[in-house]
């Protein structure tokens, strides 16, 4: 497309960045292939995923402010732009009128054939109103609206059902039949206008993208199949059942065979020329040839009408508009009530077709559309059609694409097309009586066959076998029972298959134990060694996604089995300190079955002395209720609730240490602690040595005494600050007893706890040895004894007692190495 590569402009002439052809992607590999005239406006595309954000403004397609390919650049003269708009507008009107002839005859066929002219007038007026509505409201300046193939297929099914069941009054009272159909068309337009308007006004268009692709495929294939059968029925002058029976017996009326030949000729011509105007020009040409020949006496018009080759002439009392029938005949309320499912289906079809058309137009014109505005424009178009008992309208892809290709400059061409359609409806509707029935039926057959080829043919390779079978089932149900039944069945099966697929998806993101993952509490070397050795007694399940149906039960069963296996591996303890942690941090929702599964899990774990901790929830239960658990998980009694995984894991660690005989008691003094660490606590078995030849090893007790001699004691009360974030790192701290927490202070915001440290740990070592400023603040959680090694004291120690200084450095290095080793294990476990 020549315009797609150029810089784009909006209606005010502001230049915009070029937009790629991927601006309007759709599921299932939507391509930017230009649609053929008469094809489904959404052909070859899946559920659309509009590129424009909801609520944002559209990026209009490129304005043709430059010459045609190969011509010198520069703005087009005003007269030339006006000529392009007029040419495009007349071409759009020609296409819209040609399709409306077929649409009107299709909707008013069978027992309603005598009122076909009224149907054609209503269809042409609807096309005109649709053009004007989109010229006024669309986010894309060259968008064109009007009745579209999928919607017309459903409306035709609606009127055919009414006439076929005899509910429309039959041939005995054609005006009553027209009144019933007019009331149904008004109801369909009203429901469509309200539905699309609500979606656009409440900015809900983005949610419609989640319609399952097999449902869309089956729905559009069903529309195509019904349209093809309706076209043949129209040409044959019989209902579908009679037509199918005759086809199975090898007996088709001559007009039906002619319709088949005309549809085949259209397909060959379209494929050979690639011309968008091929189909409407053939309809116009056939009408002109037959009309001129009949006027000159070359064709026996009455004989042709009697044989079903031409539509019947409207009687003198024939109504010019369908809605005028309501002035003399009240509609049958029972008929409308029986047609309610099909009326609702019209709105559903219109919404789905609009989404697909918008995605196709985005790809074709390299533009971004505001879907909510397109829904509002479609709502206005359908409301306008309601005033004349016409056809619901929405965005037309093939006409909008034609407008772009003909170089229209903006909204004027669509407005001109709308005015031309309205003028034709008021001045020249009698020409509809000269359009051959095989041409009208063949046009509908051509459009329906195109939809079938794209949605049952090309979509086969884009779905799994089950999905394609579902699409075929929806297609068959639509043809057999109706649109609402077929789509409803497809949605139900899709929901069930989605639930089963989610049940098979992994709901457990990670499975960990305390041997692999620790809380944010630094403990003494002895406690840390005990926790790692018995770490399998704490099982951690980090959950994800939505938990429903059998997912929660499967998680509960896995957690119970893991706890029982660990209990069997460590028998004999009255209270083994086993715990199961379920982390809900990445869970998006749960249903009522999750609560029942958790209650069963709690009872089963209690039998083995295993505690259950739920993390990623707040103890008040607000997040639990937000996830959809109803009363909240906090009502489970003996279950512990924690806001974060680290808090829950810390509680489980305390419980396990208590089961193992209690946490290590704080050292009686700093010298004893340092001596134990230097004497061979886990990971600290390399003694320091005195410098010089023949020097003996420095005993741990000696090194501990020399180091302790240079340490400064600090006793902190709860809440007292040990050091502030950003301060110089002039001290290294040994936590002898108590507990401190390390906080990261955010400017203008709340502080965040990073870690906590208990007695028997060292903090501040990185900044002390690297010289970097304090990266966090340290505050006492309770009364705490601290010994501080100041930088000046350490300098004196290195100068006067290098062996003791070396022992201290080795101690710090081993602590850091131990932390790094476990951190690597945590990273590996989280992969």
GIVEN-V948637 format. One record per helix or strand of 3 or more residues. SS is the DSSP state (H for helix, E for strand). FROM is the first residue (numbers start at 1). LEN is the number of residues. If there is no record, write none. Layout:
BEGIN
ss->SS from->FROM len->LEN
ss->SS from->FROM len->LEN
END
This chain:
BEGIN
ss->H from->3 len->3
ss->H from->21 len->4
ss->H from->78 len->30
ss->H from->110 len->28
ss->H from->149 len->16
ss->H from->171 len->31
ss->H from->205 len->6
ss->H from->213 len->24
ss->H from->240 len->9
ss->H from->254 len->20
ss->H from->278 len->18
ss->H from->301 len->6
ss->H from->322 len->6
ss->H from->333 len->6
ss->H from->340 len->26
ss->H from->371 len->16
ss->H from->397 len->9
ss->H from->412 len->16
ss->H from->429 len->6
ss->H from->437 len->26
ss->H from->465 len->16
ss->H from->483 len->22
ss->E from->508 len->6
ss->H from->525 len->9
ss->H from->535 len->3
ss->E from->538 len->10
ss->H from->550 len->20
ss->E from->579 len->12
ss->H from->592 len->15
ss->E from->611 len->5
ss->H from->622 len->5
ss->H from->633 len->4
ss->H from->645 len->15
ss->H from->670 len->9
ss->H from->700 len->10
ss->E from->712 len->5
ss->E from->721 len->3
ss->E from->731 len->7
ss->E from->739 len->6
ss->E from->752 len->7
ss->E from->761 len->3
ss->H from->765 len->6
ss->E from->777 len->4
ss->E from->784 len->7
ss->H from->791 len->10
ss->H from->802 len->29
END
